[in-house]
């Protein structure tokens, strides 16, 4: 985690997703990994510790990627671009486009790809949440559902993350909590798939 914070002090661009992945790993993935011993794996879980830790890592990565996508405009005003430079170039975009902050069709297409990637990490994280101790699942589910909704809000803002900060409103937060609680009551995924 400290390595990620140090990187943040001296680096303002990421050549490709591999570099961005490592940054996300250090600043948020490690938090997910450190949370597993605190949350605990359900005694009845048939999942391997490796798969639970992998899911925790995925949740940390998904949350950090979501932060990055939500904060593009704010970061640009600070001279920082946490988006893969090679993917920006492939989309026909440049740092200058980010600093101008104009939503174009190229930007929308680029953002759809970035959001799809973040959602893949959330999906990977879902199975692991069910493997945690029952009493630990609700807050983790709530975090996952609420953070994933930020991606929905970016889409609802027509991908304008330059001047509009995507956030989940109070009503949606309140509605997400019972859903998170309901999911926390489900059997671990590893047990549901082994039932005949």
Steps between C-alpha positions, in 0.01 A plus 500: 500500500781738589668427165182610325487824694864566416425436133220756522750764611727464199289357218213673318461270194471126438626359169264204494257301709777285645653810661159623615420155637813508715410844633146379581643186657720700734248767603181290518561133422718470808213637711279220369768243579551636852124489561465124455655401835286765673178394327582131518413217265178316586577170676255321271657643183647250256686773311876512510662781694670595174165555326365709790814715503475530121144627532603747772775628273248533215269708721782734594596537134138556394451769764820681402423483128156642581661785697726573204210505254288717729781752561637554146418873495618565854826315436554683169469834680791380715702402193446128553362242258442154646390348170711265285682722250512227235124446519436874479715511185318197352173687554639806322523698825786688658587670828386825339151351448486410869608850602240657268234282662257471210284190469524364145402173336864391529490573873174310547641197320819516706304531825274206412811283472638625832168447678472149355842416645406633846177299493697184418698549821177553697361176353816316599466639852138387545576131546753572769263713706274200559798305637560744786365443849128569504528804730761659271311467174247784532745794511707350220192443284387857574837636392499292182145594400539870577833537326374314195208744484749785455574347160126513422500867597792576268292347220191695610711819479573413134861422596561859611747432777679824415254742660247270669599287795309172490358405836233272638215700650354436844191320372706256293732440795206423727354263239835322456535412869219242518626345176848476652352349816303244299811397310691470826259225608573278199705186545861526391527465123725195543222317687221599260695360204576172680137425585328237289 
